[in-house]
Amino acid sequence: MSQNSEFKVSEGDLIPSPTTYYLAQKYLGNGSYGMVIQCRNVITGETVALKIIKSTENIDCAQEEEVILQTMKKLHSDSFNIVSLYESFFYKDHYCLVFEHLDMDLQKFKQISPGQHLQLKQIRPILQQLATALDFLNGAGIIHADLKPDNIMLVDHVRQPLKVKVIDFGISLDDPEEMTGETLQTLWYRSPEILSKDPFSGSIDVWSLGCIAAEMSMGTPLFPANDETDLGNHPVWIEDAQAEYVDLQCFMDLMTQMLMTSQHERITPSRILQHPFITMSHLQGSYKNSLYVKSCEELMDICQNQSSEDGGHGDQVNLQMSLNEDSSSSTASPAKESRIVDAKSGNRPEDFQAKVRRSERLAAARRGTSGKTGPNRRKDSQATVRRSERLAAIRKGASGQTGPIRLKRMRDRHDPTSNGNPSEKDTNMGPAGMRDEKHAKMAAKRGNRQKESQATVRRRELLAATRKGASGQTGPIRLKRMREREDSVRGSRR
């Protein structure tokens, strides 16, 4: 388990301290001058990080770190995102410091993140916690002097996402004057005053924090130098970073104007061509040494040259042809002739743009709607024919019926006397068997209606006969016979 050939700690070893035993579990990494092992407190069961000093020569440095940590602990450093120190002791003549166990360092967390960088919404809380820690250190008069992603730990990236703490105060100091001219900080996060060996203060930690913030966003170190000579090109790199930031702001301004919800406030194409992001006027003069600006200018020059070589002359010819055609149909006035300009200049009057669009449409019509010729155009024609055939088949109907039969069905479908009766609607849909069955049902209904009509007629005839009487006599004759019958009845009674 141990990474030191002179001192070995194996998994399962019990490491005694004045208060408890620590069970060695696994190797975690190296600090400034010691190795770190994950252990479990046998009495409490708590998982801790045990830092074992590699060499006895560095015991003084470890004890100085302990003094600084104890001083900060009295000031409640655990409330300001500083790692907590539990205790210290000797084990086999090696000095040991026991810290709270933390999850993973910021470098590893960045690597497991999508794209190996963090989003702004993730960077914000991390930056806030680190600034809180540095503000606490300034108040305590302490300079960390080795702030980097490896020395920033996530407490628990699952249960406490983005909660961080600063660790490794092995080369921290509280008297910067005594260390003037000394080499401090890791190379990629080393501040200009340390490089130039000038007097410094706690602001060197802020420089390191700025490098870390940029690295969290970009996914790569801001100044990945190989040595101090390479790192001496800070001014150029700073100009690059500043120029790219200003360029990004300018791009966002253009995006905002293009995405205005009101069409009247939305930027026009001619204004886009005049925007600083396109003309790069915001980058000219301020960043003379920036490699980023030079690369931007080179790319724009290449694209503009290619455009002029490939299509500039053709655009001018098409524009001139359109103007000639317009002038042939009507007498051109001097004012119109004065509007003939080079299509590359982009300085056309507003009323002249309509002529340009007509010219483009005319050229497109001559080339074909899609601009395709040869085999591709024949393929498009064949596809058009196939679409026409399918449209004709749809118009014929699913059964393929045309002519009078189809006309009759259309009339039946739209007959206003049907009153929306489903039985009267066109049934030319579905499989043939279903249509035959529907036709049979409709014929049966019509036969039933005819039979019902005949029965109705017969009932009416019988009713009329009943009213006439059994003999079928009506009118005065029938009235006379009824009176004679009544008289005979009266006579018999007498």
C-alpha positions as CSV (number, residue, x, y, z in Angstrom):
1,M,0.0,0.0,0.0
2,S,2.7,2.4,0.9
3,Q,4.4,4.4,-2.0
4,N,7.6,4.9,0.1
5,S,10.3,2.2,-0.2
6,E,11.7,3.1,3.2
7,F,8.3,3.0,5.0
8,K,5.5,0.5,4.3
9,V,2.0,0.4,5.4
10,S,-0.1,-2.6,4.4
11,E,-3.9,-3.0,4.2
12,G,-5.2,-4.2,7.6
13,D,-2.4,-2.7,9.6
14,L,-3.4,-1.2,12.9
15,I,-1.8,2.1,13.6
16,P,-2.0,3.2,17.2
17,S,-2.5,6.7,18.4
18,P,-2.9,8.2,21.9
19,T,-6.7,8.1,21.6
20,T,-7.5,5.1,19.4
21,Y,-6.4,2.6,16.7
22,Y,-6.6,3.3,13.0
23,L,-7.2,0.4,10.6
24,A,-5.4,1.0,7.3
25,Q,-7.7,0.5,4.3
26,K,-6.3,1.9,1.1
27,Y,-3.8,4.4,-0.3
28,L,-5.2,7.8,-1.4
29,G,-2.3,9.8,-2.7
30,N,0.6,12.1,-1.9
31,G,0.7,15.5,-0.2
32,S,3.4,18.1,-0.2
33,Y,5.7,15.9,1.8
34,G,3.7,12.9,2.9
35,M,1.4,10.1,1.8
36,V,-2.2,9.9,2.6
37,I,-4.0,6.7,3.6
38,Q,-7.7,6.0,4.2
39,C,-8.2,4.5,7.6
40,R,-11.1,3.6,9.9
41,N,-11.2,4.7,13.5
42,V,-11.6,1.3,15.3
43,I,-13.5,2.9,18.3
44,T,-15.8,5.3,16.5
45,G,-16.0,3.6,13.1
46,E,-15.4,6.9,11.4
47,T,-13.4,7.0,8.2
48,V,-10.5,9.4,8.3
49,A,-7.5,10.4,6.1
50,L,-4.2,9.7,7.7
51,K,-1.2,11.8,6.5
52,I,2.1,10.1,7.2
53,I,5.3,12.2,6.7
54,K,7.6,10.4,4.4
55,S,10.9,11.7,5.8
56,T,11.9,12.6,9.3
57,E,13.6,15.7,7.8
58,N,10.2,17.1,7.1
59,I,8.8,16.8,10.6
60,D,9.4,20.4,11.3
61,C,7.3,21.4,8.2
62,A,4.5,19.0,9.3
63,Q,4.5,20.5,12.8
64,E,4.3,24.0,11.3
65,E,1.4,22.9,9.2
66,E,-0.2,21.6,12.4
67,V,0.3,24.9,14.2
68,I,-1.4,26.8,11.3
69,L,-4.3,24.3,11.3
70,Q,-4.7,24.5,15.0
71,T,-4.7,28.3,14.9
72,M,-7.4,28.3,12.2
73,K,-9.4,25.7,14.1
74,K,-9.6,28.1,17.1
75,L,-11.1,30.6,14.7
76,H,-13.7,28.0,13.6
77,S,-12.1,27.3,10.2
78,D,-14.3,24.3,9.7
79,S,-17.2,26.9,9.1
80,F,-15.2,28.5,6.3
81,N,-14.5,25.5,4.0
82,I,-11.1,24.6,5.5
83,V,-10.3,20.9,6.2
84,S,-10.6,19.8,9.8
85,L,-7.6,18.4,11.7
86,Y,-8.4,15.8,14.4
87,E,-5.1,14.9,16.0
88,S,-1.3,14.2,15.5
89,F,1.1,11.5,16.7
90,F,4.2,9.5,15.9
91,Y,4.1,6.1,14.3
92,K,7.4,4.2,13.8
93,D,9.3,7.5,14.0
94,H,7.0,9.1,11.3
95,Y,4.9,12.0,12.1
96,C,1.2,11.5,11.4
97,L,-1.7,14.0,11.0
98,V,-5.3,12.8,11.1
99,F,-7.8,14.7,9.0
100,E,-11.5,14.4,8.2
101,H,-12.1,12.1,5.2
102,L,-13.2,13.8,2.0
103,D,-14.5,12.4,-1.3
104,M,-12.4,13.4,-4.3
105,D,-10.3,16.3,-5.5
106,L,-11.6,18.9,-8.0
107,Q,-9.3,17.6,-10.7
108,K,-10.8,14.1,-10.6
109,F,-14.3,15.6,-10.4
110,K,-13.7,17.7,-13.5
111,Q,-12.5,14.6,-15.3
112,I,-15.6,12.6,-14.6
113,S,-17.9,15.5,-15.6
114,P,-19.4,15.6,-19.1
115,G,-16.9,17.1,-21.5
116,Q,-14.3,17.1,-18.6
117,H,-15.3,20.6,-17.6
118,L,-18.0,22.2,-15.4
119,Q,-21.0,24.3,-16.2
120,L,-21.3,27.9,-15.0
121,K,-24.1,26.9,-12.6
122,Q,-21.6,24.4,-11.1
123,I,-18.6,26.8,-11.1
124,R,-20.6,29.5,-9.2
125,P,-21.1,27.7,-5.9
126,I,-17.6,26.3,-6.0
127,L,-16.1,29.7,-6.6
128,Q,-18.2,31.2,-3.8
129,Q,-16.9,28.6,-1.3
130,L,-13.3,29.0,-2.3
131,A,-13.5,32.8,-2.1
132,T,-15.0,32.4,1.4
133,A,-12.0,30.3,2.4
134,L,-9.5,32.8,1.0
135,D,-11.3,35.6,2.7
136,F,-11.0,33.7,6.0
137,L,-7.3,33.1,5.3
138,N,-6.7,36.8,4.7
139,G,-8.5,37.7,7.9
140,A,-6.2,35.1,9.7
141,G,-3.1,36.5,8.0
142,I,-2.3,33.1,6.3
143,I,-1.3,32.5,2.7
144,H,-2.0,29.0,1.3
145,A,0.6,29.4,-1.4
146,D,-0.3,26.2,-3.2
147,L,-3.9,26.5,-4.3
148,K,-4.7,24.1,-7.2
149,P,-7.4,21.6,-8.2
150,D,-5.6,18.8,-6.4
151,N,-5.8,20.7,-3.1
152,I,-9.6,21.4,-3.4
153,M,-11.7,18.4,-2.2
154,L,-15.3,17.7,-2.7
155,V,-16.8,16.6,0.7
156,D,-19.2,14.1,-0.9
157,H,-20.1,14.6,-4.6
158,V,-23.2,12.4,-4.2
159,R,-24.8,13.4,-0.9
160,Q,-23.4,17.0,-0.8
161,P,-22.9,18.0,-4.5
162,L,-20.4,20.8,-5.1
163,K,-19.6,21.2,-1.4
164,V,-15.8,21.8,-1.3
165,K,-13.0,22.3,1.2
166,V,-9.4,23.5,0.9
167,I,-6.7,21.1,2.0
168,D,-2.9,20.7,2.2
169,F,-1.4,23.7,4.1
170,G,2.1,22.1,3.9
171,I,3.8,25.2,2.5
172,S,1.4,27.8,3.8
173,L,2.9,30.8,5.6
174,D,2.0,33.8,7.7
175,D,5.0,36.0,7.0
176,P,5.4,36.7,3.2
177,E,8.3,39.1,3.7
178,E,10.6,36.2,4.8
179,M,9.7,34.2,1.6
180,T,10.3,37.0,-0.9
181,G,12.2,35.6,-3.9
182,E,11.4,32.0,-3.0
183,T,9.7,29.6,-5.4
184,L,6.1,29.1,-4.3
185,Q,3.0,27.7,-5.9
186,T,2.6,25.0,-8.6
187,L,3.9,26.1,-12.0
188,W,0.6,26.3,-13.8
189,Y,-1.0,28.4,-11.0
190,R,2.1,30.6,-10.2
191,S,1.4,34.3,-10.1
192,P,3.5,37.0,-11.9
193,E,4.9,38.4,-8.7
194,I,6.3,35.0,-7.7
195,L,7.8,34.6,-11.2
196,S,9.4,38.0,-11.0
197,K,10.5,37.4,-7.3
198,D,8.7,40.6,-6.2
199,P,7.2,41.1,-2.8
200,F,3.8,39.4,-2.6
201,S,0.7,39.0,-0.4
202,G,-2.3,36.8,-0.2
203,S,-3.3,38.0,-3.6
204,I,-1.2,35.2,-5.1
205,D,-3.9,32.8,-3.9
206,V,-6.4,34.9,-5.9
207,W,-4.3,34.5,-9.0
208,S,-4.4,30.7,-8.5
209,L,-8.1,30.8,-8.0
210,G,-8.6,32.7,-11.3
211,C,-6.6,30.0,-13.1
212,I,-8.7,27.3,-11.4
213,A,-11.9,29.0,-12.4
214,A,-10.8,29.2,-16.0
215,E,-9.8,25.6,-16.0
216,M,-13.1,24.5,-14.6
217,S,-14.8,26.3,-17.4
218,M,-12.5,25.3,-20.3
219,G,-11.6,21.8,-19.1
220,T,-7.9,22.5,-19.7
221,P,-5.3,24.5,-17.7
222,L,-5.2,28.2,-18.6
223,F,-1.3,28.4,-18.6
224,P,0.0,24.8,-19.3
225,A,3.7,25.8,-19.3
226,N,6.7,23.4,-19.2
227,D,8.9,25.8,-17.2
228,E,9.2,29.3,-15.9
229,T,10.6,30.6,-19.2
230,D,7.6,29.3,-21.0
231,L,5.4,30.7,-18.3
232,G,7.1,34.1,-18.8
233,N,4.8,34.7,-21.8
234,H,1.9,35.5,-19.4
235,P,1.2,38.9,-21.1
236,V,0.5,37.2,-24.4
237,W,-1.7,34.5,-22.8
238,I,-3.6,37.1,-20.8
239,E,-4.3,39.1,-23.9
240,D,-5.6,36.0,-25.6
241,A,-7.9,35.2,-22.7
242,Q,-9.1,38.8,-22.5
243,A,-9.7,39.1,-26.2
244,E,-11.6,35.8,-26.4
245,Y,-13.8,37.0,-23.5
246,V,-14.6,40.3,-25.1
247,D,-15.3,38.5,-28.4
248,L,-17.7,36.2,-26.6
249,Q,-19.5,39.2,-25.1
250,C,-19.8,40.7,-28.6
251,F,-21.1,37.5,-30.0
252,M,-23.8,37.3,-27.3
253,D,-24.9,40.9,-28.2
254,L,-25.3,39.9,-31.8
255,M,-27.3,36.8,-30.8
256,T,-29.6,38.9,-28.7
257,Q,-30.3,41.2,-31.6
258,M,-31.0,38.4,-34.0
259,L,-33.4,36.7,-31.5
260,M,-35.6,39.7,-30.7
261,T,-39.2,38.5,-30.4
262,S,-40.4,41.7,-32.2
263,Q,-39.8,41.6,-35.9
264,H,-39.5,45.4,-36.0
265,E,-36.7,45.4,-33.4
266,R,-34.8,42.4,-34.9
267,I,-31.5,43.2,-36.6
268,T,-31.4,43.2,-40.4
269,P,-28.8,41.3,-42.5
270,S,-27.1,44.6,-43.5
271,R,-26.7,45.5,-39.9
272,I,-25.3,42.1,-39.1
273,L,-22.6,42.7,-41.7
274,Q,-21.8,46.0,-39.8
275,H,-21.8,44.4,-36.3
276,P,-18.5,44.5,-34.5
277,F,-18.5,40.7,-34.2
278,I,-18.3,40.5,-38.0
279,T,-16.1,43.5,-38.6
280,M,-13.9,42.6,-35.5
281,S,-13.7,46.4,-34.7
282,H,-13.8,45.6,-31.0
283,L,-10.6,43.5,-31.2
284,Q,-8.5,46.0,-33.3
285,G,-5.9,48.1,-31.5
286,S,-6.4,46.7,-28.0
287,Y,-4.8,43.3,-28.4
288,K,-1.8,43.7,-30.6
289,N,0.1,40.7,-29.2
290,S,-2.9,38.3,-29.1
291,L,-2.5,35.2,-31.1
292,Y,-6.3,34.7,-30.8
293,V,-7.0,37.9,-32.6
294,K,-4.4,37.1,-35.3
295,S,-6.0,33.7,-35.9
296,C,-9.5,35.4,-36.2
297,E,-8.2,37.8,-38.8
298,E,-6.6,35.0,-40.8
299,L,-9.7,33.0,-40.9
300,M,-11.9,35.9,-42.0
301,D,-9.3,36.8,-44.8
302,I,-9.3,33.2,-46.0
303,C,-13.1,33.0,-46.2
304,Q,-13.5,36.4,-47.9
305,N,-10.9,35.5,-50.5
306,Q,-12.6,32.3,-51.2
307,S,-15.9,34.0,-51.6
308,S,-14.5,36.6,-54.1
309,E,-12.8,33.9,-56.1
310,D,-15.8,31.5,-56.3
311,G,-18.9,33.6,-56.6
312,G,-18.1,37.3,-56.6
313,H,-17.9,37.7,-60.4
314,G,-20.9,35.5,-61.0
315,D,-23.1,37.6,-58.6
316,Q,-22.0,40.8,-60.4
317,V,-22.9,39.3,-63.8
318,N,-26.3,38.1,-62.6
319,L,-27.0,41.5,-61.2
320,Q,-26.1,43.3,-64.4
321,M,-28.2,40.9,-66.5
322,S,-31.2,41.6,-64.3
323,L,-30.8,45.3,-64.7
324,N,-30.4,45.0,-68.4
325,E,-33.7,43.0,-68.6
326,D,-35.5,45.6,-66.6
327,S,-34.2,48.4,-68.7
328,S,-35.3,46.6,-71.9
329,S,-38.9,46.5,-70.8
330,S,-39.0,50.2,-69.8
331,T,-37.1,53.3,-70.3
332,A,-34.4,53.6,-67.7
333,S,-34.0,56.9,-66.0
334,P,-30.6,58.3,-64.8
335,A,-31.6,57.7,-61.2
336,K,-32.1,54.0,-61.9
337,E,-28.8,53.8,-63.8
338,S,-27.0,55.4,-60.9
339,R,-28.1,52.5,-58.7
340,I,-26.0,49.9,-60.6
341,V,-23.4,48.9,-58.0
342,D,-21.0,46.1,-57.4
343,A,-22.8,43.1,-55.7
344,K,-19.7,42.6,-53.5
345,S,-19.8,46.0,-51.9
346,G,-23.0,45.3,-49.9
347,N,-24.0,49.0,-50.0
348,R,-27.1,48.7,-52.2
349,P,-30.0,51.1,-51.6
350,E,-33.1,49.6,-50.1
351,D,-35.2,49.9,-53.3
352,F,-32.4,48.3,-55.2
353,Q,-32.5,45.1,-53.1
354,A,-35.9,44.1,-54.7
355,K,-34.1,44.0,-58.1
356,V,-31.4,41.9,-56.7
357,R,-33.9,39.4,-55.3
358,R,-35.7,39.3,-58.7
359,S,-32.4,38.6,-60.4
360,E,-31.7,35.7,-57.9
361,R,-35.1,34.3,-58.5
362,L,-34.7,34.5,-62.3
363,A,-31.3,32.8,-62.1
364,A,-32.8,30.1,-59.9
365,A,-35.7,29.6,-62.4
366,R,-33.2,29.2,-65.2
367,R,-31.2,26.6,-63.3
368,G,-34.4,24.8,-62.1
369,T,-36.2,25.2,-58.9
370,S,-33.7,23.2,-56.9
371,G,-30.7,24.3,-58.9
372,K,-30.0,20.7,-60.0
373,T,-29.2,19.7,-63.6
374,G,-28.4,16.5,-65.4
375,P,-29.1,13.1,-63.7
376,N,-30.2,14.8,-60.4
377,R,-32.8,16.9,-62.2
378,R,-34.1,13.8,-64.1
379,K,-34.5,12.0,-60.8
380,D,-36.5,14.9,-59.4
381,S,-38.7,14.8,-62.6
382,Q,-39.3,11.1,-62.1
383,A,-40.2,11.6,-58.5
384,T,-42.7,14.3,-59.6
385,V,-44.3,11.9,-62.1
386,R,-44.7,9.3,-59.4
387,R,-46.3,11.7,-57.0
388,S,-48.7,12.7,-59.8
389,E,-49.7,9.1,-60.4
390,R,-50.3,8.5,-56.7
391,L,-52.4,11.7,-56.5
392,A,-54.5,10.5,-59.5
393,A,-55.0,7.1,-57.8
394,I,-56.2,8.8,-54.6
395,R,-58.6,10.9,-56.6
396,K,-60.0,7.8,-58.3
397,G,-60.8,6.3,-54.9
398,A,-59.7,3.2,-53.1
399,S,-61.7,1.0,-55.5
400,G,-60.2,2.5,-58.6
401,Q,-63.7,3.5,-59.9
402,T,-63.9,6.5,-62.3
403,G,-66.3,8.1,-64.7
404,P,-70.1,7.9,-64.3
405,I,-69.9,5.4,-61.3
406,R,-67.6,7.7,-59.4
407,L,-69.8,10.8,-60.3
408,K,-72.9,9.0,-59.1
409,R,-71.3,8.2,-55.8
410,M,-70.2,11.7,-55.3
411,R,-73.7,13.0,-56.0
412,D,-75.2,10.5,-53.5
413,R,-72.7,11.6,-50.9
414,H,-73.6,15.2,-51.3
415,D,-77.3,14.8,-51.9
416,P,-79.1,17.3,-49.6
417,T,-82.2,15.1,-49.4
418,S,-80.3,12.4,-47.5
419,N,-80.4,14.5,-44.2
420,G,-77.3,13.0,-43.0
421,N,-78.7,9.4,-43.1
422,P,-75.7,7.1,-42.9
423,S,-77.5,4.6,-45.1
424,E,-77.6,7.1,-47.9
425,K,-73.9,8.0,-47.7
426,D,-71.2,6.6,-50.0
427,T,-69.8,3.4,-48.8
428,N,-66.9,3.2,-51.2
429,M,-64.4,2.6,-48.4
430,G,-63.0,-0.5,-46.8
431,P,-62.6,-4.0,-48.2
432,A,-64.9,-5.3,-51.0
433,G,-66.6,-7.8,-48.7
434,M,-67.7,-5.0,-46.3
435,R,-69.1,-2.9,-49.2
436,D,-71.2,-5.9,-50.5
437,E,-72.6,-6.5,-47.1
438,K,-73.5,-2.9,-46.7
439,H,-75.2,-2.8,-50.1
440,A,-77.2,-5.9,-49.2
441,K,-78.4,-4.4,-46.0
442,M,-79.4,-1.2,-47.8
443,A,-81.4,-3.2,-50.4
444,A,-83.2,-5.1,-47.7
445,K,-84.2,-1.9,-46.0
446,R,-85.5,-0.5,-49.3
447,G,-87.6,-3.7,-49.8
448,N,-89.0,-3.5,-46.3
449,R,-90.0,0.1,-46.9
450,Q,-91.9,-0.9,-50.1
451,K,-93.7,-3.7,-48.3
452,E,-94.7,-1.3,-45.5
453,S,-96.0,1.1,-48.0
454,Q,-98.2,-1.5,-49.7
455,A,-99.7,-2.6,-46.3
456,T,-100.4,1.0,-45.5
457,V,-102.4,1.4,-48.7
458,R,-104.4,-1.7,-47.9
459,R,-105.2,-0.5,-44.4
460,R,-106.5,2.8,-45.7
461,E,-108.8,1.0,-48.2
462,L,-110.3,-1.2,-45.5
463,L,-110.9,1.9,-43.3
464,A,-112.7,3.6,-46.1
465,A,-114.8,0.6,-46.8
466,T,-115.8,0.4,-43.1
467,R,-116.9,4.0,-43.2
468,K,-119.1,3.3,-46.3
469,G,-120.9,0.5,-44.4
470,A,-121.2,-3.2,-45.2
471,S,-123.1,-2.5,-48.4
472,G,-120.8,0.1,-49.5
473,Q,-123.7,2.6,-49.9
474,T,-123.2,6.3,-49.1
475,G,-125.1,9.6,-49.4
476,P,-129.0,10.1,-49.6
477,I,-129.7,6.4,-50.4
478,R,-128.1,5.2,-47.3
479,L,-129.9,7.9,-45.2
480,K,-133.3,6.8,-46.7
481,R,-132.8,3.1,-45.9
482,M,-131.8,4.0,-42.3
483,R,-135.1,6.0,-41.9
484,E,-137.2,3.2,-43.4
485,R,-135.7,0.7,-41.0
486,E,-136.5,3.0,-38.0
487,D,-140.1,3.4,-39.1
488,S,-140.6,-0.4,-39.5
489,V,-139.3,-0.9,-36.0
490,R,-141.7,1.7,-34.5
491,G,-144.7,0.1,-36.4
492,S,-144.0,-3.3,-35.0
493,R,-143.9,-1.9,-31.5
494,R,-147.3,-0.4,-31.9
